Amino acid sequence: MMPRFGEQPDRGRTYSLRRGVYALLPRGRNLLLTVQEDPHPDLQLPGGGIDPGESPLAALHREVREETGWRIARPRLVGAFRRFAYMPEYDQWAEKVCLIYLARPVRRLGPPTESFHRPVWMQADHAAHALGNAGDRYFASLFAASA
């Protein structure tokens, strides 16, 4: 059974299924994260939705590049979780199924190409407390405990 984090779903609300990929990107004991500035600052694991017809790995590479400006190598799936959330950028409620990968950031290609994102490096144990959602914090804490 896939773990669930965050709010209980509202039985009277319809949720759209939204599959996404997210990355733990370590360099030593630090993780490369992204701050999404709009609609409010939110510290996140880099990643996002899988587009129709796109493979999870292609989506992971695209999302990390868009949100951090970095290229990654050797991604491997380490877990998954789901959460129910409102997505203001799409004005919809979603059941988010989040696939978590561990990958190596290999080269900064330039600034993020997605508006309102900026990359930040943070110690993994700090990220385990600072990330904006409980699922991201859980996987960052697993990484911090193993680093």
N, C-alpha and C positions, 0 to 999 in steps of 0.2 A: 504494500500500500504506500502511495506517495504521501510524504508529510505535507501538511497544510499549515501555513503561517498567516497571521493577521486576523482580520475581522471575520466573524461568522457570516456566511452568505445570508442575505435577506430573502426569505421564502417568497415574498411578493414581488421580487424584482427579477427581470430577465437579464442574464449575463451572456455575453458573446464569448466563445472560446478563443483565446489568444495564445498561441504557442510562441515561445521566445527562447533565445539563447543568451547566456551571460557568461562572463569570463573572470576567473581568478588569474591575474597576471602578475606573478611574482618576479622580483629582482632582489635576491637576498631575502631579508625579512620584511621587505616593503611590497605593497601591492599598488599597481597602477589602477586608479579609479577614475570616475568622471563625476563632475558636478553639473547637474542639469539646472540651469539658472531660472528657467521659465516653466511653469507659472510661479514657482518659488524655489529657492535653492534646495537641492536634494542630492545627497551623496549616494552614488550607485555603483554597482559592478557594471562595467561597460557591457552593453548588449541591447537587445531589443527584439522586436517581432520578426518572425520568419515570413517573408513575402510569399504569395501564392506561386507555386512552382519552384521555389528556392529550397535547396537542401539546408539542413541545420548548420553544416560546416561553412557553406558559402555565406549564410546569414551571419554567422559568428565573425568571420573575417571582415565582412562589409560593416557590421555594426561597430566593431572595435575601431576600425579605421575612421568611420564617421564621427565617433564620439571622443576618440583620443588622439587621432593622427598617427597611430602606431600600426606597424605590421606585426603579425604574430606567427609563431611556428609551433608545430607538434601539439595541437589541441587534443585533449582526451576528456571524454565525459566522466565526471566524478559524482554526479547525482542530479536530482531533480526535486522540485517542490511546486506546490500550487498555492495561489492566493487569490482572493476576490478583492477587486479594487476598482475605483472609479478612475478612468483615464481621461483627464481634462483635454489633452491634445486631440482626442478623438470624440469627446463628448459622449462617452459610453461606459457602461459598467462591464467588466470583463472577468472571466475566470481565466487567470493567467497560469499557464503551465510553463514553468521556467526550467530549462535544461542548463546545468552548470558545468562548464568546462574549465580545465586547468590548461593554460597555454603559456608559452614563453614570449614575452615582448622582445622582438629582435631589432627593430629599427624604427626610429621616429621619421615619418615621411613628411610631416608638416603639421600645421594646426588642424584641429578637428574640422570636418566639412559640414557637420550638423550644427545648425544655429543653437545658441544658448548652452553649449557644452564646453567644458574645459577640463583637461586632464590634471590629475593631482596624484602625487606619490604619497603614501601613508604607511606607517608601520602596520603590519597585519593585526597585531593585538589592539591597536587603536581603532582600526577599521572595523573590527569585530564589535565595537561599541558605537561607532559613529555612523555606520551605513543606515540609510533611510528606511529599510524594511527588514523585518525579522528574518526572512529567508536568506537575504544577502548576509546579514550578521552571522547567522548560523554557519554558512559555508566559509566565511572569513575566519570564524573562530576555529573551525576544524583545521583550516590551513595554518593558522597561527600556532595551534597546539602541536602541529607536526613539523613546523619550521625550526 
